[in-house]
Amino acid sequence: MLYRNFNFFFLVWVLLTSLTACQEEEYILPEPISQLTNDCLKRTIGPSIASLPIEFAYAMAIPKSQGKLVSAQVEASIPGGTGTYLEHRSYYTNSGGVDIPVTIGSPSTVVDAGKSSKVTFTVDTNAATLRYYYIVPDEAKGQTVSFTFSVNSSDGKTASYKMGPYNISKMSIKKNLTVSNGTNAFISIEDMAIYNATSAAAIPDKIDLVYLYRASPTSFTHGLVSPGADATFLPGVTLPSGLKKSTKLRKVFGLQDRNLANLQFGIYVDDIDLTSVDMTDMPNYAIGLRAEAGVWVETADKKYRAYIYINSVNATGSAVISMLRYTL
Amino acid sequence: MTIYFKIILTVLLLTGSFFSCEKDSFVDEDGLLITFRSECFVSNFELLGADFVTVRAAPAVIDTVAQTIDVSVLFGTDLKNVYPQFTLATDCKLDPKITGKMDLSNLADSKIFTVVSGNRLVRKPYKLIIKYQ
């Protein structure tokens, strides 16, 4: 009897629980923002490379009843390179998808030994979105950098927003170097520069590759060949004295790094790619190169690895190349 | 007497069910299905360079009678770092397996790849002959 009663009460309890469990929560209207507030997003994706900008969009607003915006500033943990600034224009996007600027103050001033950029508002406004362009300095390579965005309002309030820390790549970048067959044909990975024969003869230890173009055989075309390669791959080339380095090369196709390809495509080469690429048993020449192809490079002394991207080629015997270099 | 008969029958049935569940193995040592097909040949061959772009100068010539694959590669091809790709008859497999880049630079010593049929009973060695353009 006791057992039957227990079963009955248990069933009632389960039914009651199921009824209350389905009770709907009442929607509560969100409280409108009643004070100075801010928000930030990082617009740049991909690795942060020295000399290239990291772009942020910093939004700030205060209810009209509370006052207006007075100033906005950004402080970076490492002073930015030349060209770092906080925009003095607020942007909105029109129906055509175009960003339209509205001037809100005078151009930003750099304070605190280059660490901070500040914009003072000269118009009466209570909302703005300012862009911040931080040029990664050479000193930041391999470190992390953080940012503190802040805004002051006429009611004496301050709001701030922290971004980062962000890893700064150890890579260096050099874009749009023109190489030509027989003239500016000598490439230095260490200097990230192109030399002619006379200049190359003065720095033979720095010359890692020779650019050459041969129409025959048809599979040769544009080539990057190390001075130490077999003479078969340097037909008709008289090397300046002292050039003998044997640089390893690995051909790649379809790796159009966005930074090297002048902001086309959506692929990025990062530090980890350069450290993890397998260069074992790779040859010391790469021929048959074409536009949008590339080569991984490892210098003879294993001091540097690089990724050379072929931006464009010309059948008359020249090419435009860009490179990312990593110090091992 | 009847109960003894029932017990013996039950034991026999149980024993029989255990043994009847044992099935023949239809997969080989690689976990691939062994089928009834005896076809055994290479239907297509490709050779890719380190950049995964073909290094062939012309289509490979496959002789299924002589069991040879003749392929001519482009000038300057780095044969130390190539990826051969075989297309085989249905259910066949290749021995040795191709697991990554291969060194085929020793042109004097042609590499042998054996095609094994779907029923795993027929094995045909193919000689890969590479020459420069």
Interface residues (C-beta under 8 A of the other chain):
Chain A: P217 S219 F220 T232 F233 R250 K251 V252 F253 D281 M282 P283 Y285 I287 G288 A293
Chain B: G49 A50 D51 F52 V53 A57 L74 F75 G76 D78 K80 N81 D103 Q133
